[in-house]
């Protein structure tokens, strides 16, 4: 059974075609600069065949037409007819309180995703464009939505409520939702399988550290808290996002700089975080190089980043009354040994002991990086959100 996975952004579409009997990605690629000059598609088959197509890709439907065209291509494709695609799985950013699991995209389900668009105005409308395009281009195929927020719908009310008037929650749905749920769930499941322990009997903290970053507390198989909130802005310091910020400080900045909501939103989402602290880049590799060369702002930026992650680990250990496994994933979590070292240092009181010989130089490989006598297992586990989407799609289709 072949499943097409689509992750539609505002001007891009990431895609994979997976063969679910082997859970292998046959083709993967991306369409970039949709609606802009210089738009193109890049695709790579699992046998190493690569292709780049440039063209006028004005909208998401055209982009998906390019994707289907490449998949059908005699030279660069992997299927002979579109009938070989049995289902399409979509990454959907926000499912609000409607979706506690992945879902078949019926008319009713699509309408609920449309309702959630105001909660994720940068993401859900783009996700919907991909859904509409598949409806138009291959209407016979079943579609499934896999939501970034659904895994966190097990959070108790006291964990997801903000200290604002209850009427605002009831009127607008303002609460903590959390994101990266697909990744947090996947790496927790994979780690438990690797360690031969039961997820439903374990206390786990997952650190998804990338340009966007979040921490989740998973108690006995359920997410009980997570650092991102109503939007992906809250929580950790990220590449360009501020993370936790005093609302009063934000209002003070807006008043002093005489900026409105639009400019304020751009400030905390695009010009803050590591790029704001370092003054040079949002890329951790660039910041680390500058820090090694003695740049004080970059040195302090890295310390601040590590400290914020460490604080969440401590608070979530307290929330769960213990910790069995600490997991690092995401582009930074999987590849930045200095970040893992900085975050895990001085946590011996929690039972965390890092084995530097295992950690140093490790990149993107499932590995236990704690010492043999560490009470808490520390693990690097690469994430694979596309595989989770494909597996959930297969499961939901099978239940119909």
Buried (B, 14 or more C-beta within 10 A) or exposed (E): BBBBBBBBBEBBBBBBBBBBEEEEBBBBBBBBBBBEEEBBBBBBBEEEBEBEBEEEBEEBBBBBBBBBEBBBBEEBBBBEEBEBBBBBBBBBBBBBBBBBEBBBBEEEBBEBBEBBBEBBEBBBBBBBBBBBBBBEBBEEBBBBBBBBBBBBBBBEEEBBBEEEEEEEBEEEBBBBBBBBBBBBBBBBBBBBEBBEBEBEEBBBBBBBBBBBBBBBBBBEBBBBBBBBBBBBBBBBBBBBBBBBBEEEEBEEBBEEEEBEEEEBBEBBBBBBBBBBBBEBBBBBEBBBBBBEEEBEBBBEBBEBBBEBBBBBBBBBBEBBEBBBBBBBBBBBBBBBBBBBBBBBEEBEEBBBBBBEEBBEEBEEEBBBBBBEEBBBBBBBBBBBBBBBBBBBBBEBBEEE
